[in-house]
Amino acid sequence: MTPPHGIDLTAYAAVSADLAEGDRTFSEVLAARDLTDAQWMDATLYWGQRMGEHAIAFSDAFAQAQDAKRPLVSLSVAEWFALERAIDTRGLPKALRERSLGLADYSRLIRHWAKKIATDSNVQRELADLGSRDGGV
C-alpha cells in the first residue's frame, strides 16, 4: 500500500519535525506543505499503523529533519552537566526556559550528548569528575 497523499516516511518525519519545533502553529505547518488536516490525519493513521515496521527509519529521518532546522546549541561538558542537574532539581520546562531552550533544542542536545558520552572517554571522565564534585552521578 502506498502512503496517502504522497506523504512517504521521510516527508512524514519532516512534517513531524516541523511540528515538534513549536515555532509555528499546527495549521501553519500544514499550510506550508500544502496539506489539509484530513490529509495529515490520513498520513498519521497510515504511519502509526506501520511505525513498528519502520520505527528506526522514522527515528533516523525525524532526527535528520529536526537537526536540519536549527544548529545544535553549543554546550561544554560542564554546561551539559549543569543543564541535566537543573532538569533533575527544577524540572525540564523551567531548566530549558532559564536557558532560552525549547524541547526541540533539548532533543537535539540529547542525541548529541548520548553519542559523545558513549564514544568519548574524555567526556565520560569529565562527567564523572563533575558528578563526584556534585555529590554523585
N, CA, C and O atoms as a Tinker XYZ file with bonds, in Angstrom:
   548  protein
     1  N      0.857000   -1.194000    0.000000    73     2
     2  CA     0.000000    0.000000    0.000000    64     1     3
     3  C      0.894000    1.245000    0.000000    63     2     4     5
     4  O      1.857000    1.320000    0.763000    81     3
     5  N      0.579000    2.196000   -0.838000    73     3     6
     6  CA     1.360000    3.429000   -0.901000    64     5     7
     7  C      0.874000    4.421000    0.147000    63     6     8     9
     8  O     -0.305000    4.446000    0.498000    81     7
     9  N      1.789000    5.226000    0.633000    73     7    10
    10  CA     1.402000    6.228000    1.636000    64     9    11
    11  C      0.371000    7.201000    1.057000    63    10    12    13
    12  O      0.436000    7.542000   -0.124000    81    11
    13  N     -0.566000    7.643000    1.873000    73    11    14
    14  CA    -1.584000    8.575000    1.393000    64    13    15
    15  C     -1.002000    9.952000    1.079000    63    14    16    17
    16  O     -0.116000   10.451000    1.774000    81    15
    17  N     -1.523000   10.539000    0.027000    73    15    18
    18  CA    -1.224000   11.925000   -0.339000    64    17    19
    19  C      0.263000   12.173000   -0.593000    63    18    20    21
    20  O      0.741000   13.301000   -0.470000    81    19
    21  N      0.983000   11.119000   -0.944000    73    19    22
    22  CA     2.401000   11.274000   -1.240000    64    21    23
    23  C      3.264000   11.556000   -0.029000    63    22    24    25
    24  O      4.399000   12.012000   -0.166000    81    23
    25  N      2.737000   11.289000    1.154000    73    23    26
    26  CA     3.490000   11.554000    2.382000    64    25    27
    27  C      4.243000   10.283000    2.761000    63    26    28    29
    28  O      3.769000    9.464000    3.548000    81    27
    29  N      5.434000   10.145000    2.175000    73    27    30
    30  CA     6.255000    8.982000    2.497000    64    29    31
    31  C      6.868000    9.169000    3.882000    63    30    32    33
    32  O      6.630000   10.183000    4.538000    81    31
    33  N      7.650000    8.199000    4.323000    73    31    34
    34  CA     8.204000    8.242000    5.671000    64    33    35
    35  C      9.075000    9.470000    5.896000    63    34    36    37
    36  O      9.016000   10.086000    6.961000    81    35
    37  N      9.873000    9.828000    4.912000    73    35    38
    38  CA    10.740000   10.998000    5.050000    64    37    39
    39  C      9.924000   12.279000    5.164000    63    38    40    41
    40  O     10.233000   13.142000    5.985000    81    39
    41  N      8.889000   12.404000    4.349000    73    39    42
    42  CA     8.018000   13.588000    4.418000    64    41    43
    43  C      7.259000   13.622000    5.742000    63    42    44    45
    44  O      7.088000   14.685000    6.338000    81    43
    45  N      6.805000   12.457000    6.197000    73    43    46
    46  CA     6.098000   12.391000    7.475000    64    45    47
    47  C      7.016000   12.828000    8.617000    63    46    48    49
    48  O      6.604000   13.567000    9.511000    81    47
    49  N      8.258000   12.364000    8.574000    73    47    50
    50  CA     9.233000   12.751000    9.593000    64    49    51
    51  C      9.530000   14.246000    9.532000    63    50    52    53
    52  O      9.664000   14.896000   10.568000    81    51
    53  N      9.633000   14.794000    8.318000    73    51    54
    54  CA     9.931000   16.224000    8.168000    64    53    55
    55  C      8.797000   17.088000    8.726000    63    54    56    57
    56  O      9.052000   18.071000    9.422000    81    55
    57  N      7.557000   16.729000    8.427000    73    55    58
    58  CA     6.422000   17.489000    8.959000    64    57    59
    59  C      6.372000   17.331000   10.479000    63    58    60    61
    60  O      6.109000   18.295000   11.198000    81    59
    61  N      6.624000   16.121000   10.961000    73    59    62
    62  CA     6.639000   15.886000   12.406000    64    61    63
    63  C      7.703000   16.740000   13.087000    63    62    64    65
    64  O      7.478000   17.281000   14.169000    81    63
    65  N      8.866000   16.857000   12.444000    73    63    66
    66  CA     9.932000   17.703000   12.990000    64    65    67
    67  C      9.510000   19.170000   12.990000    63    66    68    69
    68  O      9.797000   19.896000   13.942000    81    67
    69  N      8.830000   19.612000   11.929000    73    67    70
    70  CA     8.316000   20.984000   11.887000    64    69    71
    71  C      7.364000   21.230000   13.057000    63    70    72    73
    72  O      7.435000   22.263000   13.723000    81    71
    73  N      6.475000   20.269000   13.295000    73    71    74
    74  CA     5.513000   20.414000   14.386000    64    73    75
    75  C      6.216000   20.411000   15.741000    63    74    76    77
    76  O      5.852000   21.176000   16.634000    81    75
    77  N      7.211000   19.562000   15.894000    73    75    78
    78  CA     7.932000   19.466000   17.162000    64    77    79
    79  C      8.724000   20.726000   17.471000    63    78    80    81
    80  O      8.972000   21.037000   18.636000    81    79
    81  N      9.121000   21.450000   16.435000    73    79    82
    82  CA     9.908000   22.664000   16.649000    64    81    83
    83  C      9.141000   23.669000   17.504000    63    82    84    85
    84  O      9.741000   24.388000   18.304000    81    83
    85  N      7.819000   23.723000   17.341000    73    83    86
    86  CA     6.991000   24.556000   18.191000    64    85    87
    87  C      7.011000   26.036000   17.883000    63    86    88    89
    88  O      6.481000   26.833000   18.657000    81    87
    89  N      7.615000   26.424000   16.763000    73    87    90
    90  CA     7.679000   27.850000   16.456000    64    89    91
    91  C      6.568000   28.306000   15.507000    63    90    92    93
    92  O      6.460000   29.490000   15.190000    81    91
    93  N      5.745000   27.358000   15.058000    73    91    94
    94  CA     4.583000   27.677000   14.230000    64    93    95
    95  C      3.405000   26.833000   14.702000    63    94    96    97
    96  O      3.583000   25.787000   15.325000    81    95
    97  N      2.212000   27.298000   14.398000    73    95    98
    98  CA     1.028000   26.531000   14.776000    64    97    99
    99  C      0.894000   25.309000   13.869000    63    98   100   101
   100  O      1.506000   25.228000   12.804000    81    99
   101  N      0.093000   24.383000   14.316000    73    99   102
   102  CA    -0.207000   23.183000   13.546000    64   101   103
   103  C     -0.699000   23.556000   12.147000    63   102   104   105
   104  O     -0.234000   23.006000   11.148000    81   103
   105  N     -1.639000   24.492000   12.088000    73   103   106
   106  CA    -2.209000   24.916000   10.801000    64   105   107
   107  C     -1.157000   25.549000    9.896000    63   106   108   109
   108  O     -1.160000   25.317000    8.687000    81   107
   109  N     -0.265000   26.339000   10.466000    73   107   110
   110  CA     0.801000   26.972000    9.676000    64   109   111
   111  C      1.752000   25.933000    9.089000    63   110   112   113
   112  O      2.173000   26.048000    7.938000    81   111
   113  N      2.086000   24.923000    9.883000    73   111   114
   114  CA     2.988000   23.871000    9.393000    64   113   115
   115  C      2.338000   23.133000    8.234000    63   114   116   117
   116  O      2.972000   22.908000    7.203000    81   115
   117  N      1.078000   22.756000    8.399000    73   115   118
   118  CA     0.395000   22.032000    7.320000    64   117   119
   119  C      0.243000   22.903000    6.076000    63   118   120   121
   120  O      0.451000   22.430000    4.959000    81   119
   121  N     -0.116000   24.159000    6.260000    73   119   122
   122  CA    -0.295000   25.066000    5.117000    64   121   123
   123  C      1.014000   25.245000    4.345000    63   122   124   125
   124  O      1.002000   25.332000    3.117000    81   123
   125  N      2.124000   25.301000    5.049000    73   123   126
   126  CA     3.426000   25.462000    4.383000    64   125   127
   127  C      3.750000   24.266000    3.493000    63   126   128   129
   128  O      4.543000   24.381000    2.559000    81   127
   129  N      3.149000   23.139000    3.775000    73   127   130
   130  CA     3.381000   21.920000    2.986000    64   129   131
   131  C      2.184000   21.590000    2.095000    63   130   132   133
   132  O      2.119000   20.511000    1.505000    81   131
   133  N      1.243000   22.520000    2.004000    73   131   134
   134  CA     0.023000   22.319000    1.201000    64   133   135
   135  C     -0.730000   21.060000    1.613000    63   134   136   137
   136  O     -1.193000   20.290000    0.771000    81   135
   137  N     -0.843000   20.866000    2.919000    73   135   138
   138  CA    -1.576000   19.722000    3.450000    64   137   139
   139  C     -2.806000   20.196000    4.200000    63   138   140   141
   140  O     -2.796000   21.245000    4.843000    81   139
   141  N     -3.864000   19.407000    4.107000    73   139   142
   142  CA    -5.061000   19.684000    4.894000    64   141   143
   143  C     -5.003000   18.860000    6.177000    63   142   144   145
   144  O     -4.199000   17.936000    6.303000    81   143
   145  N     -5.872000   19.211000    7.127000    73   143   146
   146  CA    -5.963000   18.430000    8.351000    64   145   147
   147  C     -6.287000   16.968000    8.030000    63   146   148   149
   148  O     -5.705000   16.053000    8.613000    81   147
   149  N     -7.219000   16.761000    7.098000    73   147   150
   150  CA    -7.643000   15.400000    6.732000    64   149   151
   151  C     -6.480000   14.611000    6.121000    63   150   152   153
   152  O     -6.307000   13.429000    6.421000    81   151
   153  N     -5.691000   15.255000    5.274000    73   151   154
   154  CA    -4.536000   14.567000    4.677000    64   153   155
   155  C     -3.526000   14.185000    5.748000    63   154   156   157
   156  O     -2.989000   13.077000    5.737000    81   155
   157  N     -3.269000   15.102000    6.668000    73   155   158
   158  CA    -2.323000   14.813000    7.736000    64   157   159
   159  C     -2.846000   13.682000    8.632000    63   158   160   161
   160  O     -2.078000   12.816000    9.051000    81   159
   161  N     -4.143000   13.692000    8.922000    73   159   162
   162  CA    -4.739000   12.622000    9.732000    64   161   163
   163  C     -4.602000   11.283000    9.021000    63   162   164   165
   164  O     -4.264000   10.279000    9.648000    81   163
   165  N     -4.861000   11.260000    7.711000    73   163   166
   166  CA    -4.684000   10.021000    6.931000    64   165   167
   167  C     -3.242000    9.525000    7.037000    63   166   168   169
   168  O     -3.004000    8.340000    7.270000    81   167
   169  N     -2.288000   10.432000    6.866000    73   167   170
   170  CA    -0.877000   10.057000    6.926000    64   169   171
   171  C     -0.510000    9.582000    8.334000    63   170   172   173
   172  O      0.234000    8.613000    8.487000    81   171
   173  N     -1.027000   10.261000    9.356000    73   171   174
   174  CA    -0.746000    9.878000   10.736000    64   173   175
   175  C     -1.286000    8.486000   11.032000    63   174   176   177
   176  O     -0.607000    7.680000   11.669000    81   175
   177  N     -2.493000    8.200000   10.579000    73   175   178
   178  CA    -3.050000    6.863000   10.771000    64   177   179
   179  C     -2.234000    5.815000   10.015000    63   178   180   181
   180  O     -1.926000    4.751000   10.552000    81   179
   181  N     -1.891000    6.122000    8.778000    73   179   182
   182  CA    -1.114000    5.213000    7.943000    64   181   183
   183  C      0.228000    4.890000    8.601000    63   182   184   185
   184  O      0.582000    3.723000    8.764000    81   183
   185  N      0.969000    5.934000    8.975000    73   183   186
   186  CA     2.297000    5.710000    9.542000    64   185   187
   187  C      2.221000    5.171000   10.964000    63   186   188   189
   188  O      3.103000    4.426000   11.390000    81   187
   189  N      1.189000    5.534000   11.694000    73   187   190
   190  CA     1.009000    4.987000   13.033000    64   189   191
   191  C      0.831000    3.477000   13.008000    63   190   192   193
   192  O      1.344000    2.771000   13.877000    81   191
   193  N      0.103000    2.981000   12.009000    73   191   194
   194  CA    -0.118000    1.543000   11.867000    64   193   195
   195  C      1.159000    0.820000   11.438000    63   194   196   197
   196  O      1.318000   -0.369000   11.711000    81   195
   197  N      2.058000    1.522000   10.777000    73   195   198
   198  CA     3.276000    0.903000   10.261000    64   197   199
   199  C      4.527000    1.223000   11.076000    63   198   200   201
   200  O      5.613000    0.727000   10.774000    81   199
   201  N      4.375000    2.033000   12.085000    73   199   202
   202  CA     5.553000    2.512000   12.805000    64   201   203
   203  C      6.380000    1.376000   13.379000    63   202   204   205
   204  O      7.605000    1.482000   13.436000    81   203
   205  N      5.751000    0.301000   13.802000    73   203   206
   206  CA     6.519000   -0.825000   14.320000    64   205   207
   207  C      7.519000   -1.341000   13.299000    63   206   208   209
   208  O      8.648000   -1.684000   13.648000    81   207
   209  N      7.109000   -1.396000   12.046000    73   207   210
   210  CA     7.981000   -1.877000   10.976000    64   209   211
   211  C      9.044000   -0.845000   10.616000    63   210   212   213
   212  O     10.134000   -1.208000   10.175000    81   211
   213  N      8.742000    0.422000   10.797000    73   211   214
   214  CA     9.595000    1.497000   10.299000    64   213   215
   215  C     10.129000    2.416000   11.399000    63   214   216   217
   216  O     10.574000    3.528000   11.116000    81   215
   217  N     10.087000    1.962000   12.636000    73   215   218
   218  CA    10.438000    2.850000   13.752000    64   217   219
   219  C     11.859000    3.400000   13.651000    63   218   220   221
   220  O     12.076000    4.589000   13.887000    81   219
   221  N     12.816000    2.565000   13.310000    73   219   222
   222  CA    14.199000    3.037000   13.236000    64   221   223
   223  C     14.370000    3.998000   12.072000    63   222   224   225
   224  O     15.034000    5.026000   12.205000    81   223
   225  N     13.770000    3.669000   10.924000    73   223   226
   226  CA    13.863000    4.567000    9.761000    64   225   227
   227  C     13.204000    5.903000   10.073000    63   226   228   229
   228  O     13.732000    6.956000    9.717000    81   227
   229  N     12.042000    5.862000   10.744000    73   227   230
   230  CA    11.373000    7.114000   11.111000    64   229   231
   231  C     12.238000    7.909000   12.081000    63   230   232   233
   232  O     12.419000    9.115000   11.917000    81   231
   233  N     12.764000    7.234000   13.082000    73   231   234
   234  CA    13.595000    7.917000   14.076000    64   233   235
   235  C     14.785000    8.605000   13.411000    63   234   236   237
   236  O     15.091000    9.759000   13.714000    81   235
   237  N     15.446000    7.900000   12.515000    73   235   238
   238  CA    16.584000    8.486000   11.800000    64   237   239
   239  C     16.152000    9.665000   10.928000    63   238   240   241
   240  O     16.806000   10.707000   10.913000    81   239
   241  N     15.043000    9.490000   10.202000    73   239   242
   242  CA    14.557000   10.566000    9.326000    64   241   243
   243  C     14.108000   11.775000   10.149000    63   242   244   245
   244  O     14.363000   12.917000    9.766000    81   243
   245  N     13.439000   11.524000   11.280000    73   243   246
   246  CA    12.993000   12.609000   12.150000    64   245   247
   247  C     14.202000   13.370000   12.694000    63   246   248   249
   248  O     14.222000   14.601000   12.669000    81   247
   249  N     15.200000   12.648000   13.182000    73   247   250
   250  CA    16.392000   13.292000   13.734000    64   249   251
   251  C     17.089000   14.138000   12.672000    63   250   252   253
   252  O     17.507000   15.264000   12.943000    81   251
   253  N     17.210000   13.594000   11.468000    73   251   254
   254  CA    17.841000   14.354000   10.377000    64   253   255
   255  C     17.053000   15.614000   10.061000    63   254   256   257
   256  O     17.627000   16.693000    9.909000    81   255
   257  N     15.734000   15.474000    9.962000    73   255   258
   258  CA    14.893000   16.633000    9.645000    64   257   259
   259  C     14.945000   17.662000   10.763000    63   258   260   261
   260  O     15.019000   18.863000   10.504000    81   259
   261  N     14.907000   17.194000   12.005000    73   259   262
   262  CA    14.943000   18.131000   13.134000    64   261   263
   263  C     16.303000   18.815000   13.233000    63   262   264   265
   264  O     16.374000   20.017000   13.486000    81   263
   265  N     17.368000   18.068000   13.038000    73   263   266
   266  CA    18.710000   18.651000   13.123000    64   265   267
   267  C     18.944000   19.684000   12.025000    63   266   268   269
   268  O     19.733000   20.611000   12.206000    81   267
   269  N     18.270000   19.535000   10.898000    73   267   270
   270  CA    18.426000   20.482000    9.794000    64   269   271
   271  C     17.710000   21.806000   10.061000    63   270   272   273
   272  O     17.977000   22.800000    9.386000    81   271
   273  N     16.812000   21.826000   11.030000    73   271   274
   274  CA    16.023000   23.031000   11.306000    64   273   275
   275  C     16.839000   24.132000   11.979000    63   274   276   277
   276  O     16.698000   25.309000   11.647000    81   275
   277  N     17.684000   23.746000   12.917000    73   275   278
   278  CA    18.479000   24.722000   13.666000    64   277   279
   279  C     19.800000   24.083000   14.051000    63   278   280   281
   280  O     19.889000   22.863000   14.189000    81   279
   281  N     20.814000   24.897000   14.222000    73   279   282
   282  CA    22.093000   24.324000   14.669000    64   281   283
   283  C     21.988000   23.864000   16.124000    63   282   284   285
   284  O     21.175000   24.359000   16.903000    81   283
   285  N     22.822000   22.923000   16.446000    73   283   286
   286  CA    22.907000   22.430000   17.814000    64   285   287
   287  C     23.414000   23.551000   18.707000    63   286   288   289
   288  O     24.365000   24.250000   18.358000    81   287
   289  N     22.779000   23.720000   19.856000    73   287   290
   290  CA    23.253000   24.680000   20.847000    64   289   291
   291  C     24.587000   24.164000   21.375000    63   290   292   293
   292  O     24.699000   23.007000   21.782000    81   291
   293  N     25.584000   25.021000   21.365000    73   291   294
   294  CA    26.916000   24.615000   21.801000    64   293   295
   295  C     27.001000   24.674000   23.323000    63   294   296   297
   296  O     26.829000   25.732000   23.928000    81   295
   297  N     27.270000   23.520000   23.927000    73   295   298
   298  CA    27.439000   23.447000   25.373000    64   297   299
   299  C     28.736000   22.709000   25.679000    63   298   300   301
   300  O     29.083000   21.735000   25.011000    81   299
   301  N     29.435000   23.180000   26.682000    73   299   302
   302  CA    30.592000   22.447000   27.184000    64   301   303
   303  C     30.081000   21.259000   27.987000    63   302   304   305
   304  O     28.886000   21.161000   28.265000    81   303
   305  N     30.971000   20.371000   28.354000    73   303   306
   306  CA    30.587000   19.233000   29.196000    64   305   307
   307  C     29.998000   19.751000   30.510000    63   306   308   309
   308  O     28.983000   19.237000   30.982000    81   307
   309  N     30.627000   20.755000   31.093000    73   307   310
   310  CA    30.132000   21.317000   32.358000    64   309   311
   311  C     28.739000   21.937000   32.184000    63   310   312   313
   312  O     27.890000   21.816000   33.067000    81   311
   313  N     28.513000   22.591000   31.060000    73   311   314
   314  CA    27.189000   23.190000   30.818000    64   313   315
   315  C     26.125000   22.108000   30.612000    63   314   316   317
   316  O     24.997000   22.250000   31.085000    81   315
   317  N     26.480000   21.029000   29.907000    73   315   318
   318  CA    25.543000   19.918000   29.731000    64   317   319
   319  C     25.217000   19.305000   31.097000    63   318   320   321
   320  O     24.058000   19.022000   31.399000    81   319
   321  N     26.250000   19.105000   31.916000    73   319   322
   322  CA    26.065000   18.561000   33.255000    64   321   323
   323  C     25.136000   19.472000   34.064000    63   322   324   325
   324  O     24.221000   18.997000   34.737000    81   323
   325  N     25.378000   20.770000   33.991000    73   323   326
   326  CA    24.558000   21.739000   34.740000    64   325   327
   327  C     23.109000   21.717000   34.256000    63   326   328   329
   328  O     22.187000   21.810000   35.066000    81   327
   329  N     22.905000   21.597000   32.961000    73   327   330
   330  CA    21.535000   21.522000   32.423000    64   329   331
   331  C     20.838000   20.273000   32.957000    63   330   332   333
   332  O     19.692000   20.346000   33.399000    81   331
   333  N     21.513000   19.146000   32.919000    73   331   334
   334  CA    20.907000   17.909000   33.410000    64   333   335
   335  C     20.602000   17.996000   34.905000    63   334   336   337
   336  O     19.562000   17.513000   35.353000    81   335
   337  N     21.490000   18.600000   35.672000    73   335   338
   338  CA    21.246000   18.794000   37.113000    64   337   339
   339  C     20.047000   19.720000   37.324000    63   338   340   341
   340  O     19.206000   19.467000   38.187000    81   339
   341  N     19.974000   20.792000   36.535000    73   339   342
   342  CA    18.846000   21.725000   36.653000    64   341   343
   343  C     17.532000   21.034000   36.323000    63   342   344   345
   344  O     16.515000   21.290000   36.969000    81   343
   345  N     17.546000   20.166000   35.331000    73   343   346
   346  CA    16.336000   19.417000   34.983000    64   345   347
   347  C     15.934000   18.526000   36.154000    63   346   348   349
   348  O     14.756000   18.435000   36.499000    81   347
   349  N     16.919000   17.870000   36.762000    73   347   350
   350  CA    16.646000   16.999000   37.913000    64   349   351
   351  C     16.063000   17.773000   39.089000    63   350   352   353
   352  O     15.164000   17.283000   39.773000    81   351
   353  N     16.569000   18.976000   39.325000    73   351   354
   354  CA    16.155000   19.719000   40.522000    64   353   355
   355  C     14.974000   20.661000   40.286000    63   354   356   357
   356  O     14.142000   20.845000   41.174000    81   355
   357  N     14.897000   21.256000   39.096000    73   355   358
   358  CA    13.853000   22.259000   38.851000    64   357   359
   359  C     12.812000   21.830000   37.825000    63   358   360   361
   360  O     11.789000   22.494000   37.657000    81   359
   361  N     13.070000   20.731000   37.146000    73   359   362
   362  CA    12.140000   20.251000   36.133000    64   361   363
   363  C     12.534000   20.734000   34.744000    63   362   364   365
   364  O     13.177000   21.771000   34.584000    81   363
   365  N     12.139000   19.970000   33.763000    73   363   366
   366  CA    12.515000   20.249000   32.379000    64   365   367
   367  C     12.049000   21.616000   31.882000    63   366   368   369
   368  O     12.873000   22.377000   31.375000    81   367
   369  N     10.772000   21.961000   32.004000    73   367   370
   370  CA    10.337000   23.246000   31.443000    64   369   371
   371  C     11.106000   24.442000   32.006000    63   370   372   373
   372  O     11.527000   25.323000   31.256000    81   371
   373  N     11.287000   24.468000   33.321000    73   371   374
   374  CA    11.965000   25.607000   33.946000    64   373   375
   375  C     13.440000   25.649000   33.546000    63   374   376   377
   376  O     13.966000   26.711000   33.215000    81   375
   377  N     14.103000   24.496000   33.577000    73   375   378
   378  CA    15.529000   24.454000   33.224000    64   377   379
   379  C     15.754000   24.902000   31.780000    63   378   380   381
   380  O     16.724000   25.602000   31.490000    81   379
   381  N     14.873000   24.506000   30.890000    73   379   382
   382  CA    15.005000   24.930000   29.486000    64   381   383
   383  C     14.702000   26.414000   29.343000    63   382   384   385
   384  O     15.423000   27.134000   28.654000    81   383
   385  N     13.655000   26.865000   29.982000    73   383   386
   386  CA    13.271000   28.287000   29.905000    64   385   387
   387  C     14.399000   29.179000   30.404000    63   386   388   389
   388  O     14.671000   30.221000   29.807000    81   387
   389  N     15.058000   28.787000   31.486000    73   387   390
   390  CA    16.161000   29.572000   32.047000    64   389   391
   391  C     17.313000   29.732000   31.048000    63   390   392   393
   392  O     18.097000   30.677000   31.134000    81   391
   393  N     17.400000   28.813000   30.121000    73   391   394
   394  CA    18.482000   28.845000   29.127000    64   393   395
   395  C     17.972000   29.221000   27.736000    63   394   396   397
   396  O     18.703000   29.116000   26.751000    81   395
   397  N     16.729000   29.654000   27.664000    73   395   398
   398  CA    16.088000   30.016000   26.385000    64   397   399
   399  C     16.154000   28.877000   25.374000    63   398   400   401
   400  O     16.423000   29.091000   24.192000    81   399
   401  N     15.904000   27.671000   25.856000    73   399   402
   402  CA    15.893000   26.484000   25.006000    64   401   403
   403  C     14.483000   25.937000   24.906000    63   402   404   405
   404  O     13.688000   26.075000   25.836000    81   403
   405  N     14.176000   25.323000   23.793000    73   403   406
   406  CA    12.903000   24.646000   23.611000    64   405   407
   407  C     13.092000   23.139000   23.662000    63   406   408   409
   408  O     14.213000   22.639000   23.751000    81   407
   409  N     11.980000   22.429000   23.603000    73   407   410
   410  CA    12.051000   20.968000   23.619000    64   409   411
   411  C     12.800000   20.420000   22.400000    63   410   412   413
   412  O     13.520000   19.427000   22.506000    81   411
   413  N     12.632000   21.063000   21.257000    73   411   414
   414  CA    13.351000   20.603000   20.062000    64   413   415
   415  C     14.860000   20.777000   20.257000    63   414   416   417
   416  O     15.642000   19.917000   19.850000    81   415
   417  N     15.269000   21.885000   20.877000    73   415   418
   418  CA    16.695000   22.074000   21.180000    64   417   419
   419  C     17.193000   20.953000   22.092000    63   418   420   421
   420  O     18.272000   20.399000   21.883000    81   419
   421  N     16.398000   20.633000   23.094000    73   419   422
   422  CA    16.787000   19.593000   24.036000    64   421   423
   423  C     16.882000   18.238000   23.340000    63   422   424   425
   424  O     17.783000   17.454000   23.639000    81   423
   425  N     15.969000   17.954000   22.422000    73   423   426
   426  CA    16.028000   16.697000   21.663000    64   425   427
   427  C     17.333000   16.592000   20.887000    63   426   428   429
   428  O     17.977000   15.544000   20.869000    81   427
   429  N     17.713000   17.690000   20.250000    73   427   430
   430  CA    18.988000   17.696000   19.517000    64   429   431
   431  C     20.162000   17.476000   20.475000    63   430   432   433
   432  O     21.084000   16.718000   20.175000    81   431
   433  N     20.117000   18.144000   21.627000    73   431   434
   434  CA    21.193000   18.009000   22.610000    64   433   435
   435  C     21.284000   16.580000   23.158000    63   434   436   437
   436  O     22.382000   16.051000   23.330000    81   435
   437  N     20.158000   15.969000   23.427000    73   435   438
   438  CA    20.161000   14.602000   23.941000    64   437   439
   439  C     20.845000   13.667000   22.947000    63   438   440   441
   440  O     21.689000   12.859000   23.334000    81   439
   441  N     20.485000   13.775000   21.673000    73   439   442
   442  CA    21.113000   12.913000   20.656000    64   441   443
   443  C     22.622000   13.151000   20.613000    63   442   444   445
   444  O     23.410000   12.206000   20.575000    81   443
   445  N     23.009000   14.422000   20.619000    73   443   446
   446  CA    24.426000   14.776000   20.547000    64   445   447
   447  C     25.197000   14.223000   21.741000    63   446   448   449
   448  O     26.221000   13.560000   21.575000    81   447
   449  N     24.695000   14.502000   22.952000    73   447   450
   450  CA    25.426000   14.105000   24.144000    64   449   451
   451  C     25.391000   12.605000   24.375000    63   450   452   453
   452  O     26.340000   12.054000   24.932000    81   451
   453  N     24.339000   11.936000   23.969000    73   451   454
   454  CA    24.308000   10.473000   24.097000    64   453   455
   455  C     25.444000    9.853000   23.283000    63   454   456   457
   456  O     26.117000    8.931000   23.744000    81   455
   457  N     25.649000   10.365000   22.072000    73   455   458
   458  CA    26.754000    9.865000   21.238000    64   457   459
   459  C     28.107000   10.204000   21.853000    63   458   460   461
   460  O     28.998000    9.356000   21.915000    81   459
   461  N     28.257000   11.448000   22.309000    73   459   462
   462  CA    29.532000   11.875000   22.905000    64   461   463
   463  C     29.868000   11.042000   24.138000    63   462   464   465
   464  O     30.999000   10.581000   24.295000    81   463
   465  N     28.895000   10.855000   24.998000    73   463   466
   466  CA    29.128000   10.122000   26.241000    64   465   467
   467  C     29.452000    8.659000   25.943000    63   466   468   469
   468  O     30.287000    8.057000   26.617000    81   467
   469  N     28.802000    8.099000   24.952000    73   467   470
   470  CA    29.029000    6.692000   24.612000    64   469   471
   471  C     30.383000    6.449000   23.957000    63   470   472   473
   472  O     30.916000    5.342000   24.038000    81   471
   473  N     30.943000    7.463000   23.310000    73   471   474
   474  CA    32.139000    7.223000   22.496000    64   473   475
   475  C     33.390000    7.967000   22.929000    63   474   476   477
   476  O     34.479000    7.655000   22.446000    81   475
   477  N     33.272000    8.936000   23.818000    73   475   478
   478  CA    34.413000    9.777000   24.155000    64   477   479
   479  C     34.804000    9.589000   25.624000    63   478   480   481
   480  O     34.106000   10.053000   26.525000    81   479
   481  N     35.922000    8.905000   25.850000    73   479   482
   482  CA    36.342000    8.621000   27.228000    64   481   483
   483  C     36.688000    9.896000   27.999000    63   482   484   485
   484  O     36.541000    9.927000   29.221000    81   483
   485  N     37.144000   10.943000   27.317000    73   483   486
   486  CA    37.422000   12.212000   27.994000    64   485   487
   487  C     36.138000   12.830000   28.538000    63   486   488   489
   488  O     36.112000   13.348000   29.654000    81   487
   489  N     35.074000   12.771000   27.739000    73   487   490
   490  CA    33.777000   13.285000   28.182000    64   489   491
   491  C     33.274000   12.446000   29.359000    63   490   492   493
   492  O     32.774000   12.994000   30.341000    81   491
   493  N     33.401000   11.143000   29.264000    73   491   494
   494  CA    32.974000   10.260000   30.350000    64   493   495
   495  C     33.697000   10.612000   31.654000    63   494   496   497
   496  O     33.087000   10.701000   32.719000    81   495
   497  N     35.010000   10.809000   31.540000    73   495   498
   498  CA    35.824000   11.153000   32.716000    64   497   499
   499  C     35.404000   12.504000   33.295000    63   498   500   501
   500  O     35.239000   12.647000   34.507000    81   499
   501  N     35.234000   13.492000   32.413000    73   499   502
   502  CA    34.857000   14.824000   32.890000    64   501   503
   503  C     33.497000   14.808000   33.582000    63   502   504   505
   504  O     33.313000   15.457000   34.612000    81   503
   505  N     32.550000   14.070000   33.019000    73   503   506
   506  CA    31.237000   13.963000   33.660000    64   505   507
   507  C     31.335000   13.258000   35.012000    63   506   508   509
   508  O     30.675000   13.649000   35.974000    81   507
   509  N     32.158000   12.224000   35.074000    73   507   510
   510  CA    32.350000   11.519000   36.346000    64   509   511
   511  C     32.955000   12.459000   37.391000    63   510   512   513
   512  O     32.537000   12.458000   38.549000    81   511
   513  N     33.940000   13.261000   36.977000    73   511   514
   514  CA    34.552000   14.225000   37.888000    64   513   515
   515  C     33.523000   15.250000   38.371000    63   514   516   517
   516  O     33.453000   15.554000   39.562000    81   515
   517  N     32.740000   15.770000   37.455000    73   515   518
   518  CA    31.711000   16.744000   37.818000    64   517   519
   519  C     30.705000   16.110000   38.772000    63   518   520   521
   520  O     30.274000   16.735000   39.742000    81   519
   521  N     30.340000   14.877000   38.489000    73   519   522
   522  CA    29.376000   14.175000   39.345000    64   521   523
   523  C     29.908000   13.945000   40.741000    63   522   524   525
   524  O     29.185000   14.093000   41.726000    81   523
   525  N     31.188000   13.580000   40.822000    73   523   526
   526  CA    31.759000   13.326000   42.161000    64   525   527
   527  C     31.867000   14.614000   42.965000    63   526   528   529
   528  O     31.692000   14.602000   44.184000    81   527
   529  N     32.152000   15.716000   42.298000    73   527   530
   530  CA    32.209000   17.017000   43.000000    64   529   531
   531  C     30.829000   17.495000   43.396000    63   530   532   533
   532  O     30.672000   18.248000   44.357000    81   531
   533  N     29.825000   17.051000   42.644000    73   531   534
   534  CA    28.445000   17.480000   42.877000    64   533   535
   535  C     27.734000   16.569000   43.888000    63   534   536   537
   536  O     26.612000   16.852000   44.309000    81   535
   537  N     28.389000   15.496000   44.262000    73   535   538
   538  CA    27.758000   14.606000   45.253000    64   537   539
   539  C     27.241000   13.323000   44.658000    63   538   540   541
   540  O     26.492000   12.609000   45.324000    81   539
   541  N     27.602000   13.000000   43.446000    73   539   542
   542  CA    27.178000   11.749000   42.823000    64   541   543
   543  C     26.731000   11.947000   41.411000    63   542   544   545
   544  O     26.267000   13.023000   41.033000    81   543
   545  N     26.874000   10.903000   40.630000    73   543   546
   546  CA    26.494000   10.951000   39.204000    64   545   547
   547  C     25.077000   10.538000   39.040000    63   546   548
   548  O     24.566000   10.512000   37.920000    81   547
